[in-house]
Amino acid sequence: MSDPTSDPSVIAQFWASLPEPLKAAVMNVALSTVMAFRNKERTFWTALLEVSGGGIITFMAGSAVEAFGLSNGWCFAIGGAVAVFGIDQVKAFAAKFADKKAAE
């Protein structure tokens, strides 16, 4: 009996069965890992927190995108933006947006 994980079609079927927000979160974690460890002034734990936080933010935003009925491409756009800009910039943007909405 052969190992089922050595068959690439099993891996492709598994990937196709995942929901889009989860795929976007996986992409975000991969991209965030590269971006976080390129910055030498971060410690390992800070980089790990940013990578996992980016994945969580992407998954939540992707689920909201699906709930609003928008295209699944937005999941990947949000994931890429969070990964490239970093959590600090996303938090600053969200706070600025919330302050503007609260002032209205």
All heavy atoms as an XYZ file, in Angstrom:
767
protein
N       0.848     -1.173      0.000
C       0.000      0.000      0.000
C       0.895      1.238      0.000
O       1.821      1.347      0.787
C      -0.905     -0.033      1.216
C      -1.834      1.120      1.315
S      -3.059      0.784      2.585
C      -4.467      1.378      1.753
N       0.614      2.173     -0.852
C       1.459      3.365     -0.958
C       0.945      4.462     -0.030
O      -0.202      4.462      0.412
C       1.484      3.858     -2.400
O       0.214      4.325     -2.759
N       1.813      5.400      0.222
C       1.480      6.530      1.091
C       0.568      7.496      0.329
O       0.938      7.994     -0.740
C       2.784      7.226      1.511
C       2.547      8.362      2.473
O       1.474      8.391      3.096
O       3.445      9.206      2.603
N      -0.630      7.810      0.864
C      -1.543      8.690      0.111
C      -1.043     10.132      0.008
O      -1.446     10.855     -0.897
C      -2.852      8.624      0.899
C      -2.494      8.131      2.234
C      -1.239      7.324      2.083
N      -0.171     10.561      0.915
C       0.323     11.932      0.838
C       1.362     12.116     -0.255
O       1.695     13.240     -0.602
C       0.922     12.377      2.181
O       1.983     11.483      2.534
C      -0.134     12.385      3.263
N       1.886     11.011     -0.801
C       2.858     11.149     -1.885
C       2.177     11.396     -3.225
O       2.827     11.774     -4.190
C       3.733      9.897     -1.965
O       2.937      8.764     -2.306
N       0.879     11.194     -3.288
C       0.115     11.445     -4.508
C      -0.267     12.915     -4.565
O      -0.999     13.400     -3.700
C      -1.126     10.565     -4.526
C      -1.929     10.692     -5.812
O      -1.382     11.235     -6.796
O      -3.085     10.255     -5.817
N       0.204     13.680     -5.554
C      -0.101     15.113     -5.609
C      -1.589     15.415     -5.783
O      -2.053     16.479     -5.388
C       0.694     15.625     -6.804
C       1.456     14.504     -7.342
C       1.093     13.268     -6.614
N      -2.354     14.501     -6.336
C      -3.770     14.784     -6.530
C      -4.513     14.834     -5.195
O      -5.500     15.558     -5.060
C      -4.411     13.753     -7.461
O      -4.422     12.476     -6.859
N      -4.039     14.094     -4.183
C      -4.667     14.135     -2.862
C      -4.457     15.507     -2.237
O      -5.378     16.100     -1.672
C      -4.103     13.017     -1.956
C      -4.605     13.166     -0.532
C      -4.444     11.660     -2.508
N      -3.258     16.037     -2.371
C      -2.949     17.360     -1.827
C      -3.756     18.428     -2.571
O      -4.293     19.354     -1.963
C      -1.438     17.626     -1.889
C      -0.707     16.610     -1.003
C      -1.111     19.047     -1.459
C       0.778     16.589     -1.164
N      -3.862     18.294     -3.881
C      -4.642     19.255     -4.666
C      -6.124     19.200     -4.299
O      -6.788     20.242     -4.211
C      -4.459     18.988     -6.157
N      -6.646     18.006     -4.068
C      -8.046     17.876     -3.662
C      -8.273     18.488     -2.285
O      -9.297     19.123     -2.039
C      -8.470     16.410     -3.658
C      -8.598     15.814     -5.027
C      -8.826     14.306     -4.969
O      -8.782     13.698     -3.911
N      -9.064     13.711     -6.133
N      -7.312     18.281     -1.382
C      -7.423     18.869     -0.049
C      -7.435     20.391     -0.134
O      -8.252     21.059      0.489
C      -6.289     18.389      0.851
C      -6.246     19.075      2.173
C      -7.198     18.802      3.141
C      -5.263     20.014      2.459
C      -7.178     19.444      4.363
C      -5.234     20.664      3.673
C      -6.192     20.383      4.635
N      -6.521     20.957     -0.929
C      -6.434     22.415     -1.076
C      -7.718     22.968     -1.687
O      -8.229     24.002     -1.266
C      -5.228     22.791     -1.920
C      -5.059     24.269     -2.065
C      -5.352     25.013     -3.165
C      -4.600     25.190     -1.080
N      -5.088     26.338     -2.930
C      -4.621     26.477     -1.651
C      -4.169     25.050      0.228
C      -4.234     27.606     -0.959
C      -3.773     26.181      0.918
C      -3.805     27.441      0.329
N      -8.276     22.246     -2.671
C      -9.513     22.710     -3.318
C     -10.709     22.643     -2.366
O     -11.658     23.399     -2.529
C      -9.790     21.876     -4.563
N     -10.640     21.778     -1.363
C     -11.768     21.644     -0.441
C     -11.768     22.713      0.650
O     -12.773     22.885      1.341
C     -11.750     20.258      0.218
O     -10.657     20.148      1.112
N     -10.675     23.442      0.806
C     -10.603     24.474      1.836
C     -11.411     25.701      1.427
O     -11.454     26.061      0.249
C      -9.147     24.895      2.071
C      -8.214     23.847      2.651
C      -6.799     24.402      2.718
C      -8.676     23.401      4.002
N     -12.052     26.376      2.388
C     -12.774     27.613      2.049
C     -11.790     28.731      1.690
O     -10.635     28.739      2.129
C     -13.554     27.944      3.320
C     -12.917     27.165      4.401
C     -12.217     26.001      3.779
N     -12.258     29.666      0.898
C     -11.392     30.750      0.409
C     -10.758     31.585      1.532
O      -9.587     31.927      1.437
C     -12.161     31.652     -0.554
C     -12.536     30.977     -1.857
C     -11.340     30.520     -2.668
O     -10.332     31.236     -2.732
O     -11.418     29.427     -3.241
N     -11.492     31.944      2.595
C     -10.823     32.716      3.656
C      -9.657     31.966      4.295
O      -8.654     32.572      4.647
C     -11.936     32.965      4.685
C     -13.191     32.888      3.912
C     -12.938     31.862      2.843
N      -9.768     30.657      4.389
C      -8.670     29.867      4.961
C      -7.480     29.824      4.007
O      -6.323     29.917      4.437
C      -9.151     28.462      5.294
C      -8.182     27.594      6.083
C      -7.804     28.268      7.398
C      -8.783     26.239      6.345
N      -7.751     29.723      2.717
C      -6.663     29.766      1.725
C      -5.949     31.115      1.787
O      -4.712     31.180      1.720
C      -7.206     29.550      0.319
C      -7.667     28.149      0.030
C      -8.192     28.082     -1.391
C      -8.840     26.772     -1.701
N      -9.418     26.747     -3.050
N      -6.719     32.194      1.920
C      -6.122     33.527      2.000
C      -5.302     33.672      3.279
O      -4.236     34.293      3.269
C      -7.202     34.594      1.943
N      -5.767     33.078      4.374
C      -5.020     33.148      5.629
C      -3.702     32.376      5.517
O      -2.669     32.825      6.027
C      -5.862     32.604      6.776
N      -3.716     31.243      4.848
C      -2.483     30.472      4.642
C      -1.505     31.275      3.792
O      -0.301     31.333      4.084
C      -2.805     29.103      3.999
C      -1.542     28.400      3.538
C      -3.573     28.225      4.981
N      -2.017     31.912      2.737
C      -1.159     32.751      1.907
C      -0.580     33.914      2.719
O       0.584     34.248      2.605
C      -1.948     33.295      0.711
C      -1.096     34.069     -0.244
S      -1.544     35.751     -0.718
C      -2.708     36.354      0.375
N      -1.424     34.500      3.579
C      -0.974     35.604      4.413
C       0.128     35.161      5.363
O       1.115     35.874      5.535
C      -2.148     36.174      5.199
C      -1.707     37.226      6.186
O      -1.244     36.907      7.270
N      -1.831     38.469      5.791
N      -0.027     34.008      5.985
C       0.982     33.515      6.922
C       2.302     33.271      6.195
O       3.373     33.622      6.710
C       0.483     32.247      7.640
C       1.604     31.543      8.371
C      -0.637     32.597      8.603
N       2.245     32.705      5.005
C       3.469     32.460      4.243
C       4.167     33.770      3.881
O       5.383     33.916      4.071
C       3.153     31.658      2.989
N       3.413     34.733      3.375
C       3.990     36.017      2.986
C       4.438     36.820      4.206
O       5.492     37.454      4.190
C       2.988     36.812      2.153
C       3.461     38.103      1.519
C       4.668     37.857      0.627
C       2.342     38.727      0.713
N       3.654     36.785      5.276
C       4.022     37.506      6.498
C       5.292     36.951      7.120
O       6.074     37.694      7.702
C       2.896     37.428      7.531
O       1.791     38.160      7.121
N       5.483     35.645      7.016
C       6.696     35.037      7.556
C       7.930     35.590      6.861
O       8.907     35.959      7.510
C       6.638     33.501      7.399
O       5.477     33.026      8.073
C       7.865     32.846      7.976
N       7.856     35.684      5.557
C       8.991     36.241      4.808
C       9.213     37.705      5.185
O      10.344     38.128      5.454
C       8.747     36.100      3.288
C       9.797     36.843      2.494
C       8.703     34.639      2.909
N       8.139     38.479      5.247
C       8.258     39.909      5.552
C       8.717     40.150      6.994
O       9.508     41.050      7.250
C       6.927     40.619      5.302
C       6.446     40.553      3.873
S       7.550     41.320      2.699
C       7.213     43.029      3.013
N       8.221     39.358      7.939
C       8.547     39.584      9.348
C      10.003     39.248      9.648
O      10.660     39.949     10.415
C       7.626     38.758     10.233
N      10.506     38.188      9.048
C      11.878     37.792      9.353
C      12.903     38.540      8.519
O      14.105     38.432      8.768
C      12.036     36.276      9.223
C      11.358     35.546     10.340
C      10.197     34.847     10.130
C      11.871     35.603     11.619
C       9.560     34.192     11.159
C      11.244     34.957     12.669
C      10.091     34.244     12.441
N      12.468     39.312      7.533
C      13.395     40.198      6.817
C      13.767     41.392      7.679
O      14.831     41.967      7.525
C      12.766     40.691      5.516
C      12.813     39.670      4.417
C      12.265     40.198      3.131
N      12.924     41.439      2.751
C      12.391     42.336      1.944
N      11.207     42.132      1.423
N      13.042     43.425      1.635
N      12.857     41.784      8.564
C      13.098     42.912      9.455
C      13.918     42.422     10.641
O      13.422     41.730     11.511
C      11.759     43.488      9.922
C      11.918     44.791     10.654
O      13.029     45.186     10.996
N      10.815     45.456     10.906
N      15.178     42.780     10.702
C      16.095     42.243     11.701
C      15.875     42.814     13.099
O      16.334     42.253     14.073
C      17.554     42.505     11.283
C      17.934     41.840      9.983
C      17.900     40.345     10.110
C      18.362     39.703      8.825
N      17.982     38.348      8.679
N      15.175     43.931     13.236
C      15.002     44.530     14.559
C      13.894     43.859     15.372
O      13.726     44.136     16.534
C      14.748     46.023     14.449
C      13.530     46.382     13.641
C      13.510     47.841     13.240
O      14.568     48.379     12.901
O      12.431     48.430     13.279
N      13.139     42.948     14.764
C      12.095     42.227     15.487
C      12.685     40.975     16.140
O      13.541     40.312     15.577
C      10.987     41.797     14.541
C      10.148     42.928     14.072
C       8.868     42.394     13.455
N       7.979     43.489     13.178
C       7.664     43.882     11.961
N       8.141     43.261     10.925
N       6.863     44.903     11.784
N      12.155     40.665     17.318
C      12.544     39.417     17.953
C      11.728     38.283     17.340
O      10.767     38.512     16.609
C      12.290     39.458     19.471
O      10.880     39.567     19.699
C      13.005     40.624     20.117
N      12.102     37.056     17.668
C      11.388     35.899     17.146
C       9.925     35.919     17.584
O       9.031     35.661     16.795
C      12.064     34.607     17.610
C      11.283     33.377     17.265
C      11.304     32.874     15.980
C      10.508     32.737     18.216
C      10.568     31.748     15.652
C       9.775     31.612     17.899
C       9.807     31.109     16.615
N       9.684     36.233     18.849
C       8.322     36.206     19.377
C       7.461     37.319     18.795
O       6.275     37.123     18.550
C       8.333     36.271     20.904
C       8.988     35.059     21.464
C      10.202     35.003     22.087
C       8.507     33.716     21.403
N      10.499     33.716     22.431
C       9.478     32.902     22.027
C       7.367     33.124     20.895
C       9.321     31.523     22.139
C       7.222     31.750     21.019
C       8.177     30.974     21.637
N       8.047     38.472     18.556
C       7.299     39.564     17.925
C       6.920     39.193     16.499
O       5.789     39.430     16.062
C       8.140     40.850     17.926
O       8.579     41.119     19.242
C       7.351     42.019     17.390
N       7.863     38.599     15.778
C       7.580     38.178     14.408
C       6.525     37.080     14.385
O       5.620     37.094     13.547
C       8.865     37.687     13.737
N       6.613     36.142     15.327
C       5.626     35.065     15.390
C       4.238     35.614     15.700
O       3.244     35.182     15.111
C       6.043     34.038     16.442
C       5.149     32.812     16.559
C       5.246     31.976     15.290
C       5.554     31.991     17.766
N       4.166     36.587     16.597
C       2.879     37.206     16.930
C       2.302     37.934     15.722
O       1.099     37.856     15.449
C       3.055     38.168     18.103
C       1.811     38.891     18.574
C       0.831     37.893     19.165
C       2.161     39.936     19.599
N       3.151     38.630     14.977
C       2.669     39.353     13.805
C       2.198     38.389     12.724
O       1.166     38.616     12.079
C       3.754     40.258     13.247
C       3.275     41.047     12.060
C       4.177     42.208     11.717
O       4.886     42.707     12.590
O       4.132     42.612     10.550
N       2.921     37.301     12.529
C       2.536     36.326     11.503
C       1.205     35.672     11.843
O       0.308     35.579     11.008
C       3.648     35.262     11.335
C       3.158     34.083     10.528
C       4.868     35.880     10.682
N       1.050     35.240     13.088
C      -0.207     34.581     13.463
C      -1.361     35.589     13.508
O      -2.481     35.265     13.110
C      -0.064     33.873     14.808
O       0.285     34.790     15.814
N      -1.098     36.787     13.968
C      -2.140     37.822     13.982
C      -2.601     38.183     12.584
O      -3.791     38.413     12.355
N      -1.669     38.244     11.641
C      -2.042     38.540     10.252
C      -2.933     37.464      9.670
O      -3.893     37.757      8.954
N      -2.644     36.216      9.972
C      -3.490     35.124      9.502
C      -4.891     35.194     10.081
O      -5.883     34.965      9.385
N      -4.979     35.529     11.361
C      -6.285     35.624     12.018
C      -7.089     36.788     11.439
O      -8.281     36.657     11.148
C      -6.102     35.766     13.539
C      -5.562     34.457     14.113
C      -7.407     36.143     14.214
C      -5.086     34.559     15.545
N      -6.442     37.944     11.265
C      -7.129     39.107     10.690
C      -7.619     38.789      9.281
O      -8.742     39.122      8.905
C      -6.197     40.340     10.684
C      -5.993     40.848     12.106
C      -6.758     41.443      9.793
C      -4.951     41.923     12.217
N      -6.767     38.123      8.502
C      -7.151     37.777      7.136
C      -8.330     36.822      7.109
O      -9.255     36.974      6.305
C      -5.954     37.163      6.389
O      -4.886     38.101      6.403
C      -6.302     36.819      4.967
N      -8.309     35.822      7.994
C      -9.419     34.868      8.029
C     -10.720     35.556      8.414
O     -11.768     35.319      7.811
C      -9.109     33.724      9.001
C     -10.203     32.696      9.060
C     -10.370     31.810      8.012
C     -11.055     32.631     10.134
C     -11.384     30.868      8.041
C     -12.066     31.695     10.173
C     -12.232     30.806      9.131
N     -10.666     36.428      9.412
C     -11.880     37.127      9.841
C     -12.388     38.068      8.755
O     -13.591     38.113      8.472
C     -11.616     37.896     11.136
C     -11.415     36.993     12.317
S     -11.104     37.754     13.911
C     -10.857     39.447     13.638
N     -11.492     38.810      8.134
C     -11.906     39.727      7.071
C     -12.421     38.951      5.856
O     -13.387     39.360      5.218
C     -10.746     40.627      6.675
N     -11.783     37.824      5.556
C     -12.239     37.000      4.441
C     -13.621     36.418      4.690
O     -14.441     36.323      3.769
N     -13.892     36.026      5.923
C     -15.225     35.525      6.260
C     -16.265     36.631      6.126
O     -17.389     36.396      5.671
C     -15.234     34.962      7.678
O     -14.361     33.865      7.772
N     -15.896     37.850      6.514
C     -16.810     38.986      6.371
C     -17.070     39.285      4.899
O     -18.200     39.593      4.506
C     -16.240     40.217      7.067
N     -16.034     39.170      4.074
C     -16.190     39.398      2.634
C     -17.177     38.389      2.050
O     -18.048     38.753      1.263
C     -14.814     39.306      1.929
C     -14.954     39.133      0.444
C     -13.991     40.538      2.238
N     -17.041     37.131      2.454
C     -17.974     36.114      1.964
C     -19.394     36.389      2.447
O     -20.354     36.185      1.724
C     -17.541     34.723      2.412
C     -16.479     34.115      1.545
C     -16.285     32.644      1.827
O     -16.721     32.156      2.891
O     -15.693     31.986      0.971
N     -19.528     36.859      3.705
C     -20.855     37.139      4.257
C     -21.523     38.296      3.514
O     -22.747     38.313      3.356
C     -20.750     37.468      5.742
N     -20.750     39.256      3.048
C     -21.296     40.377      2.289
C     -21.580     40.012      0.839
O     -22.144     40.806      0.102
C     -20.363     41.587      2.340
C     -20.347     42.287      3.667
C     -19.155     42.561      4.296
C     -21.529     42.665      4.286
C     -19.131     43.201      5.526
C     -21.518     43.307      5.509
C     -20.308     43.578      6.129
N     -21.138     38.830      0.423
C     -21.416     38.364     -0.932
C     -20.473     38.911     -1.982
O     -20.781     38.853     -3.168
N     -19.328     39.418     -1.558
C     -18.357     39.948     -2.517
C     -17.527     38.808     -3.104
O     -17.568     37.678     -2.640
C     -17.450     40.960     -1.825
C     -18.151     42.203     -1.284
C     -17.176     43.042     -0.481
C     -18.732     43.024     -2.418
N     -16.740     39.117     -4.095
C     -15.899     38.135     -4.765
C     -14.855     37.580     -3.797
O     -14.355     38.290     -2.920
C     -15.197     38.795     -5.951
O     -14.179     37.971     -6.444
N     -14.499     36.306     -3.995
C     -13.479     35.689     -3.152
C     -12.091     36.266     -3.397
O     -11.192     36.067     -2.594
C     -13.455     34.175     -3.360
C     -14.633     33.494     -2.731
O     -15.179     33.982     -1.749
N     -15.029     32.372     -3.283
N     -11.915     36.968     -4.481
C     -10.636     37.623     -4.735
C     -10.298     38.661     -3.676
O      -9.127     38.939     -3.421
N     -11.329     39.223     -3.049
C     -11.090     40.191     -1.977
C     -10.393     39.543     -0.788
O      -9.641     40.202     -0.081
C     -12.400     40.831     -1.535
C     -12.859     41.889     -2.478
C     -13.827     41.776     -3.417
C     -12.342     43.211     -2.589
N     -13.955     42.955     -4.113
C     -13.050     43.852     -3.614
C     -11.351     43.916     -1.919
C     -12.796     45.166     -3.983
C     -11.104     45.224     -2.293
C     -11.819     45.831     -3.312
N     -10.647     38.263     -0.540
C      -9.962     37.560      0.557
C      -8.454     37.614      0.352
O      -7.693     37.900      1.282
C     -10.406     36.098      0.628
S     -12.114     35.833      1.022
N      -8.028     37.330     -0.875
C      -6.599     37.315     -1.166
C      -6.023     38.730     -1.207
O      -4.875     38.948     -0.819
C      -6.341     36.580     -2.478
C      -6.623     35.110     -2.368
C      -7.814     34.584     -2.814
C      -5.698     34.270     -1.775
C      -8.084     33.239     -2.690
C      -5.953     32.917     -1.639
C      -7.148     32.404     -2.093
N      -6.813     39.693     -1.651
C      -6.347     41.081     -1.653
C      -6.124     41.578     -0.224
O      -5.114     42.220      0.072
C      -7.349     41.975     -2.370
N      -7.033     41.254      0.672
C      -6.886     41.647      2.074
C      -5.695     40.932      2.695
O      -4.894     41.539      3.418
C      -8.184     41.349      2.850
C      -9.301     42.278      2.392
C      -7.963     41.480      4.355
C     -10.670     41.884      2.882
N      -5.560     39.642      2.406
C      -4.431     38.879      2.938
C      -3.089     39.426      2.488
O      -2.154     39.560      3.276
N      -2.999     39.773      1.215
C      -1.750     40.340      0.707
C      -1.453     41.701      1.307
O      -0.309     42.011      1.649
N      -2.489     42.531      1.455
C      -2.285     43.862      2.028
C      -1.845     43.774      3.483
O      -0.932     44.484      3.904
C      -3.569     44.686      1.913
N      -2.474     42.897      4.257
C      -2.096     42.744      5.665
C      -0.666     42.217      5.770
O       0.115     42.669      6.607
C      -3.082     41.800      6.402
C      -2.572     41.438      7.774
C      -4.449     42.447      6.512
N      -0.299     41.298      4.901
C       1.052     40.731      4.953
C       2.112     41.756      4.573
O       3.161     41.845      5.213
C       1.144     39.519      4.036
N       1.844     42.528      3.541
C       2.854     43.477      3.067
C       2.980     44.685      3.990
O       4.083     45.096      4.337
C       2.530     43.917      1.618
C       3.403     45.068      1.186
C       2.707     42.744      0.674
N       1.854     45.243      4.412
C       1.909     46.436      5.254
C       2.239     46.114      6.695
O       2.771     46.950      7.417
C       0.593     47.217      5.187
C       0.318     47.799      3.836
C      -0.869     47.557      3.199
C       1.255     48.591      3.207
C      -1.134     48.093      1.955
C       1.015     49.126      1.969
C      -0.181     48.877      1.329
N       1.887     44.940      7.158
C       2.143     44.562      8.543
C       0.978     44.925      9.443
O       0.137     45.757      9.108
N       0.947     44.281     10.578
C      -0.165     44.467     11.506
C      -0.191     45.882     12.071
O      -1.257     46.446     12.288
C      -0.100     43.425     12.625
C      -0.454     42.066     12.053
C      -1.022     43.753     13.760
C      -0.517     40.978     13.051
N       0.963     46.470     12.323
C       1.000     47.813     12.897
C       0.292     48.826     11.997
O      -0.490     49.647     12.469
C       2.441     48.258     13.143
C       3.138     47.394     14.171
O       2.437     46.823     15.041
O       4.375     47.280     14.101
N       0.554     48.761     10.694
C      -0.083     49.684      9.764
C      -1.576     49.414      9.651
O      -2.378     50.338      9.549
C       0.564     49.575      8.380
C       2.010     50.004      8.352
C       2.160     51.468      8.701
O       1.322     52.292      8.373
N       3.237     51.803      9.377
N      -1.956     48.138      9.677
C      -3.378     47.790      9.587
C      -4.114     48.276     10.831
O      -5.222     48.819     10.737
C      -3.547     46.267      9.389
C      -4.999     45.857      9.485
C      -2.965     45.846      8.049
N      -3.507     48.111     12.010
C      -4.133     48.601     13.240
C      -4.266     50.113     13.219
O      -5.296     50.655     13.625
C      -3.320     48.175     14.468
C      -3.475     46.727     14.832
C      -2.896     46.411     16.197
C      -1.446     46.741     16.302
N      -0.806     46.274     17.527
N      -3.253     50.827     12.733
C      -3.315     52.283     12.662
C      -4.420     52.726     11.697
O      -5.167     53.666     11.984
C      -1.970     52.849     12.227
N      -4.517     52.054     10.556
C      -5.568     52.386      9.594
C      -6.951     52.111     10.177
O      -7.872     52.917     10.019
C      -5.377     51.592      8.301
C      -6.482     51.787      7.313
C      -6.605     52.973      6.611
C      -7.427     50.789      7.098
C      -7.633     53.160      5.708
C      -8.454     50.967      6.199
C      -8.557     52.152      5.496
N      -7.107     50.973     10.858
C      -8.403     50.629     11.447
C      -8.799     51.631     12.532
O      -9.966     52.017     12.636
C      -8.371     49.218     12.009
N      -7.825     52.068     13.340
C      -8.125     53.048     14.389
C      -8.528     54.383     13.779
O      -9.472     55.030     14.244
C      -6.917     53.221     15.299
N      -7.841     54.788     12.724
C      -8.171     56.042     12.049
C      -9.560     55.969     11.420
O     -10.345     56.903     11.513
C      -7.119     56.329     10.968
C      -7.139     57.749     10.457
C      -6.131     57.981      9.349
C      -4.727     57.661      9.788
N      -3.714     57.948      8.749
N      -9.879     54.829     10.819
C     -11.187     54.627     10.213
C     -12.286     54.637     11.279
O     -13.329     55.251     11.093
C     -11.212     53.307      9.443
C     -12.508     53.009      8.770
C     -12.861     53.652      7.595
C     -13.386     52.080      9.308
C     -14.067     53.397      6.983
C     -14.585     51.805      8.687
C     -14.924     52.462      7.511
N     -12.029     53.984     12.420
C     -13.023     53.937     13.490
C     -13.248     55.325     14.105
O     -14.385     55.708     14.421
C     -12.579     52.964     14.574
N     -12.170     56.096     14.259
C     -12.310     57.453     14.792
C     -13.142     58.319     13.836
O     -13.957     59.137     14.271
C     -10.942     58.101     15.022
C     -10.216     57.492     16.203
O     -10.891     56.856     17.046
O      -8.981     57.642     16.289
N     -12.897     58.150     12.537
C     -13.646     58.935     11.557
C     -15.121     58.557     11.581
O     -15.986     59.426     11.520
C     -13.065     58.695     10.160
C     -13.651     59.606      9.102
C     -13.142     59.281      7.714
C     -11.674     59.591      7.590
N     -11.162     59.391      6.221
N     -15.430     57.274     11.703
C     -16.821     56.822     11.760
C     -17.489     57.267     13.058
O     -18.678     57.583     13.069
C     -16.918     55.308     11.619
C     -16.668     54.824     10.226
C     -17.763     55.299      9.311
C     -17.558     54.807      7.910
N     -18.571     55.287      6.999
N     -16.737     57.300     14.154
C     -17.305     57.712     15.436
C     -17.607     59.200     15.440
O     -18.536     59.659     16.109
C     -16.343     57.371     16.565
N     -16.848     59.981     14.684
C     -17.058     61.423     14.633
C     -18.297     61.784     13.805
O     -18.848     62.877     13.974
C     -15.830     62.105     14.044
N     -18.732     60.908     12.956
C     -19.889     61.198     12.093
C     -21.188     61.152     12.843
O     -21.435     60.622     13.820
C     -19.965     60.199     10.938
C     -18.875     60.412      9.922
C     -18.960     59.402      8.793
O     -19.872     58.549      8.797
O     -18.122     59.473      7.901
